[in-house]
């Protein structure tokens, strides 16, 4: 009999002990977590001191540091892409499992949004390495099916104070009433929110609905927000665009040389008017340092 509560407490106290979990233990932990995530709506609405974490992509080391550094905030919002492109072996398994266990123990504090890599079950992405990693480590894809059940239950977006956050883009023309009715696995909403990029991006994906400054301002006005925080697009990493209304952050060491560079986390400790009002910190040197948002 697996004592899931003890496993979770042990890992929260010593995150590296997650490396000792077998397939069955992880499965039983996920069974506990799924009902909690299923209760959440596609749009999460929050107030308080909030941190925003970009793509972590299997960077378990950085994720541990983020939790340690920013845990005192009221809410810590992860913008998706917890798997694939890992900087070290098994990083995706450790990274997503650790975050889900934190979610289980601190369901109001930890918010885990879908990224496009978590939506591979609806819109395939490349490279998608997670299933092969699970097979290589555990010998079958059984656990991958359980993770997909978790991914399908994850929310899509957050409105925190007056900051909107999603993995990639916006739903053009939507108002708050519309966003509150969005279903978590609506394919069009997923494509808009987790696949889209600004039109000024140099990235071509073959999916998503590119948005320009006018699209963004109309959307923000319609939901009574001032700023959009996103990940997803390394070509705008570290920059505030569209008249200081849209900030792109990544929180993985795999991407620190891209864009303006940085392993970034943004904080909104109060209502903000522009992206440059956010407090941003950088972990590129293995120490948390102030990062000055660059406008482009």
C-alpha positions in Angstrom: 0.0 0.0 0.0 1.4 3.4 -1.1 1.3 6.1 1.5 0.8 9.0 -0.9 0.6 11.7 1.8 4.0 10.6 3.2 5.5 10.6 -0.3 4.3 14.1 -0.9 5.5 15.4 2.4 8.9 13.8 1.9 9.3 15.4 -1.5 8.2 18.8 -0.4 10.8 18.7 2.4 13.4 17.2 0.1 12.5 17.7 -3.6 15.4 15.6 -4.9 13.9 12.5 -3.3 11.4 12.6 -6.3 14.2 10.8 -8.2 13.5 7.7 -6.2 9.8 7.4 -7.1 8.7 4.4 -9.2 6.0 4.4 -11.8 3.3 3.0 -9.5 4.1 5.6 -6.8 3.8 8.5 -9.3 0.6 7.1 -10.7 -1.0 7.0 -7.2 0.2 10.6 -6.6 -1.5 11.7 -9.8 -4.7 10.0 -8.8 -4.8 12.3 -5.8 -4.0 15.4 -7.8 -6.5 15.0 -10.7 -9.7 15.8 -8.7 -8.1 19.0 -7.4 -7.2 20.3 -10.9 -10.5 19.2 -12.4 -12.3 21.6 -10.0 -10.6 24.6 -11.5 -12.2 26.6 -14.3 -10.4 27.5 -17.6 -10.0 31.0 -16.2 -8.5 31.4 -12.8 -9.2 34.8 -11.1 -6.9 35.9 -8.3 -5.9 38.8 -6.2 -2.9 39.5 -4.0 0.9 39.3 -4.4 1.4 37.1 -7.5 4.5 35.6 -9.2 4.5 34.6 -12.9 6.8 31.8 -14.1 7.5 31.2 -17.7 8.3 27.9 -19.6 10.4 25.6 -17.3 10.9 22.8 -19.9 12.2 20.1 -17.6 14.6 22.5 -15.7 14.0 20.8 -12.3 16.9 22.7 -10.8 15.5 26.1 -11.7 12.0 25.1 -10.6 13.3 24.2 -7.2 15.0 27.6 -6.9 11.8 29.4 -8.0 9.7 27.6 -5.4 12.2 28.5 -2.7 12.6 32.1 -3.8 9.0 33.0 -4.4 7.0 30.7 -2.2 6.0 33.6 0.2 3.9 35.2 -2.5 0.1 34.6 -2.3 0.1 32.9 -5.6 2.7 31.4 -8.0 1.4 31.0 -11.5 3.3 28.8 -13.9 2.5 29.5 -17.6 2.9 26.0 -19.0 5.5 23.9 -20.9 6.8 21.9 -17.9 8.1 19.1 -20.2 10.4 18.4 -23.2 13.8 20.1 -24.1 15.1 19.2 -20.6 18.6 20.4 -19.7 19.4 17.1 -17.9 18.2 13.5 -18.1 14.7 12.7 -16.7 14.2 16.5 -16.0 10.7 16.6 -17.5 9.5 13.7 -15.3 11.0 15.3 -12.2 9.9 18.8 -13.0 6.2 18.1 -13.8 5.8 15.6 -10.9 7.3 18.0 -8.4 5.0 20.8 -9.5 2.0 18.6 -9.3 2.8 17.5 -5.8 3.3 21.1 -4.8 -0.1 21.8 -6.4 -1.7 19.0 -4.3 -0.3 20.3 -1.1 -0.8 24.0 -1.8 -3.8 24.1 -4.3 -4.6 27.8 -3.9 -1.0 29.0 -4.0 0.3 27.0 -7.0 -1.4 27.5 -10.4 -0.4 25.3 -13.3 -1.6 26.5 -16.7 -1.5 24.5 -19.9 1.3 25.2 -22.4 1.3 23.9 -25.9 3.4 20.9 -24.9 0.8 19.9 -22.4 -1.8 20.2 -25.2 -0.1 17.7 -27.5 -3.1 15.5 -27.1 -5.2 18.0 -29.0 -2.8 19.9 -31.2 0.5 18.0 -31.8 3.7 19.9 -31.1 7.3 19.2 -32.1 9.5 18.0 -30.5 7.3 16.1 -28.1 9.7 13.9 -26.1 7.8 13.3 -22.9 6.1 10.0 -23.8 9.4 8.5 -25.1 11.1 9.7 -21.9 8.6 7.9 -19.7 8.9 4.7 -21.8 12.7 4.9 -21.6 12.6 5.3 -17.8 9.7 3.0 -16.8 9.4 0.6 -19.8 5.9 1.5 -20.9 3.6 4.5 -21.8 1.1 3.7 -19.1 2.2 6.6 -16.9 2.1 9.0 -19.9 -1.7 8.3 -20.3 -2.1 9.4 -16.6 -0.2 12.6 -17.2 -2.3 13.4 -20.2 -5.4 13.0 -18.0 -3.8 15.6 -15.7 -2.9 17.9 -18.7 -6.5 17.8 -20.0 -7.7 19.1 -16.6 -5.4 22.0 -16.4 -6.7 25.6 -16.7 -5.8 27.9 -19.6 -5.5 31.4 -18.3 -5.3 33.6 -15.2 -6.5 37.1 -14.4 -4.5 38.2 -11.4 -5.2 41.7 -10.1 -5.2 43.5 -13.4 -2.7 41.3 -15.2 -3.8 38.6 -17.7 -1.6 35.6 -18.2 -1.6 32.7 -20.5 1.0 30.5 -22.2 1.0 32.2 -25.6 -1.8 34.4 -26.8 -5.2 35.9 -26.3 -8.8 35.3 -27.5 -9.3 38.3 -29.8 -12.5 40.2 -29.0 -13.4 38.2 -25.9 -14.7 39.9 -22.8 -14.6 38.6 -19.2 -18.0 37.0 -19.5 -16.8 35.0 -22.5 -13.6 33.9 -20.8 -15.5 32.6 -17.8 -17.4 30.3 -20.1 -14.5 28.9 -22.0 -14.1 25.1 -21.7 -10.6 23.7 -20.9 -10.4 21.5 -23.9 -12.0 23.8 -26.5 -9.7 23.4 -29.4 -10.1 26.9 -30.7 -9.5 28.4 -27.3 -6.5 26.2 -26.8 -5.0 27.2 -30.1 -5.5 30.9 -29.4 -4.2 30.8 -25.8 -1.3 28.3 -26.0 -0.1 28.5 -29.6 -0.4 32.2 -30.6 2.4 34.8 -30.8 2.6 38.5 -31.4 2.7 39.4 -35.1 6.2 40.9 -34.6 7.6 37.5 -33.5 10.1 35.8 -35.7 8.7 32.4 -34.8 6.6 30.5 -37.4 4.6 27.6 -35.9 1.8 26.7 -38.3 -0.7 27.1 -35.5 -2.1 29.9 -33.4 -3.7 33.3 -34.2 -1.1 36.1 -34.3 -2.1 39.2 -32.5 -1.1 42.8 -33.0 -1.0 45.8 -30.6 -4.6 46.9 -31.4 -5.9 43.3 -30.9 -4.1 43.2 -27.5 -5.3 46.6 -26.3 -8.9 45.9 -27.2 -8.7 42.5 -25.4 -7.2 44.0 -22.3 -9.8 46.8 -22.2 -12.5 44.2 -22.7 -11.4 42.2 -19.6 -10.4 45.3 -17.5 -6.7 44.4 -17.5 -3.6 46.4 -18.2 -0.8 43.9 -19.0 -0.4 40.5 -20.6 2.3 38.1 -19.4 3.2 35.1 -21.5 5.9 32.6 -22.3 6.1 30.4 -25.5 8.1 32.7 -27.8 11.9 32.9 -27.3 12.2 35.6 -30.0 10.6 38.1 -27.7 12.0 36.7 -24.4 12.8 39.4 -21.9 11.2 42.2 -23.9 8.1 44.3 -23.2 6.3 45.0 -26.5 3.2 46.7 -27.8 3.6 50.0 -25.9 4.7 48.2 -22.7 1.6 46.1 -22.4 3.0 42.6 -23.2 5.9 40.9 -21.5 7.4 37.5 -22.5 9.3 35.5 -19.9 11.0 32.1 -19.9 12.2 30.3 -16.7 14.4 27.7 -18.1 18.2 27.6 -18.5 17.8 26.2 -22.0 16.6 29.6 -23.2 18.7 32.2 -21.3 20.7 33.1 -24.4 17.6 33.7 -26.5 16.0 37.1 -27.1 17.3 39.5 -24.5 18.3 36.6 -22.3 17.4 35.6 -18.8 15.8 33.0 -16.6 13.0 35.2 -15.6 10.2 35.4 -13.0 7.9 38.4 -12.8 6.1 39.7 -9.7 2.9 41.8 -9.4 2.7 42.9 -5.8 0.0 45.4 -6.6 -2.0 46.6 -9.6 0.2 47.7 -12.5 -0.3 50.0 -15.4 2.5 48.7 -17.7 4.8 45.7 -18.0 7.7 47.8 -16.8 5.9 48.2 -13.5 6.4 44.5 -12.8 9.2 43.4 -10.6 11.3 41.0 -12.6 14.2 38.8 -11.3 16.7 36.8 -13.3 18.4 33.5 -12.3 20.9 33.4 -15.1 23.9 33.5 -12.8 22.5 31.0 -10.3 21.7 33.9 -8.1 18.5 35.9 -8.2 19.2 39.4 -9.6 17.0 42.3 -10.5 16.2 42.4 -14.2 15.3 45.6 -16.0 12.5 45.1 -18.5 13.5 46.2 -21.9 10.9 47.9 -24.1 10.8 47.1 -27.8 
